[in-house]
Amino acid sequence: MMAREIARDTARSAAIAASVEGVGVIVEQTARNYGIDPADVTVRVEGDTGRGGLVTATVSVRMPAIEIPGLGGLGTVVWTVHHTEQVDLYRSLP
């Protein structure tokens, strides 16, 4: 759920602002809200931030494969999600 939220918020933020600045803040705040170390989250933003362009955020989260109460996690898996947003066709350019 957290990976989807970060991907959605990152892509939407990049599409609205037409830039990828501030992505680190979104990742850090959301990961901490879910109790996950931000170092376990990787975000990549690609695409065209020009008028009508598509911006895609790819988020990968490293997590334990198995969590055993009292013993902790065993092994790791990486969960990856993507989310794409379109930059406003009618936004005014700087």
C-alpha positions, 0 to 999 in steps of 0.5 A, spaced: 500 500 500 505 504 501 509 503 495 502 505 491 501 511 495 508 513 494 508 512 486 501 516 486 503 522 490 510 522 486 507 522 479 502 527 481 507 531 484 511 531 478 506 532 473 503 538 477 509 542 478 512 539 472 519 538 476 521 532 480 523 536 486 521 534 492 520 527 491 525 525 497 520 529 502 514 525 499 518 518 500 521 520 507 514 522 510 510 516 507 515 511 509 516 513 516 508 514 516 508 506 515 514 505 520 519 503 514 526 505 513 526 510 507 533 507 505 529 501 503 525 505 498 527 506 491 524 511 487 525 513 479 521 518 476 521 518 468 517 522 463 516 528 459 514 534 464 512 538 458 505 540 457 501 534 456 507 529 457 506 523 461 510 522 468 511 515 471 514 514 478 517 507 479 517 505 487 521 499 489 520 497 497 525 492 500 521 488 505 522 481 509 520 475 505 517 472 512 516 475 518 516 471 524 514 474 531 519 474 536 525 472 531 524 478 526 524 477 518 527 472 514 530 473 507 528 479 503 523 481 497 522 487 493 515 489 491 515 494 485 509 498 483 508 504 477 504 510 477 503 514 471 500 521 471 499 526 465 501 533 465 496 538 464 495 540 457 492 547 459 497 549 464 501 556 463 508 555 461 514 559 465 
